[in-house]
């Protein structure tokens, strides 16, 4: 991962706003359909930046590849039961969420 000094202002802003949060704390956003799951190994900050830049083509590619997705009811129920801590960043009106991996710990 790049250092903050190496990031452009948009990516630096998202990096600074990224935080860990429990899944259950995200329930109001899930209920509004505003949660986007980001696959492990993807750069959460880069995805946030591309969403803010309205890079539709890249986002459609990520959707088709399963690298970003909405949250199905079955996945939400499983996450609610498990209540993992996730990485999250807001790109209004969306909340991008990524499971924390052992590399993140």
N, C-alpha and C positions, 0 to 999 in steps of 0.2 A: 504494500500500500504506500502511496506517496505521502510525503510529509505535508503538513498544512502549507508550508512555504512554497511547495511545488504545485499547489492546486490553484486553479483560477478562482476568482471571487465567488462564482455561483456554487461550485463544488465545495469550496471551503465553507460557505454558509450552510450547506446541507450536512457536511461533516460535523460541524459544531452543533447542529440541531439533532443529530442522531443520538438516540438514547435507548437504554434497555427498559422494557416494561413487561408486565405479566399479561398474558393473553386475556384474562378476565377483565382487566382494566380497559381493554379495547372493545368490549361488548357494545357500547353505544355506537361506535363507528361501524362495527360489523352489522348491527341492526339497520343502519342507514345504507348499507351496501357500499361503504366507502373504504373497505380494506382490500389491499392488493397484496397477494403473497409473492415474494421474490424467492427464487430457488437458492438453496445453499450454493456457495461458490460464486454467485453473481456479485458484482460491485453495487451495493445498495445506493451509494452516493451517486454513481454514474447513472443508474436507472432513474433516480430522483431528478438529476440534472436533465436527462433526456425528456422526461415527462414535463418538466417546467418549460423546456424549449419547444414543446409540442412536436417532437420528432415522431410523428405517427408511423412512418414506415418502420423505424427501428422497433417501436413498441409492438407493432403487428407481427414482426419477425419473432420477438421474444414470446409473444402470446402463442404463436404457431409452434414454437420450439418447446413450450411448456416452462419457460424460464420465469415468466410472470403469469399470474392467474387470479381470477376472483376466488372467493371462498365459498365452497359449496356448503350446504347444511351439514352433510356428513363430516366434512373436514372440520367445520366449526364445532360440531358436537365433540369430536375427538380432542380438539385443542382445548375446549372448555373443560373437559374431564381431566386432561393432563396438566393444563394451566402452565405451559412453559414460559420462561422469560424469553422474549424475542427482541431483536433490534427493530427499531421503528423510526421513521422520519415522515414528517407531514409535508405533502405537496398538495395543498388545498385544491379541491375538497377531499383528496385521497390521503390515506395513511398507508405507506409502504411498510411491509412487515417481513422480516426474515428470521428464520429459526437460528438460534445461536449454535454454532458447531464447536467441537472440541478445539479447533484452531482459534476460535474467538475467545476462549476462556482464559 
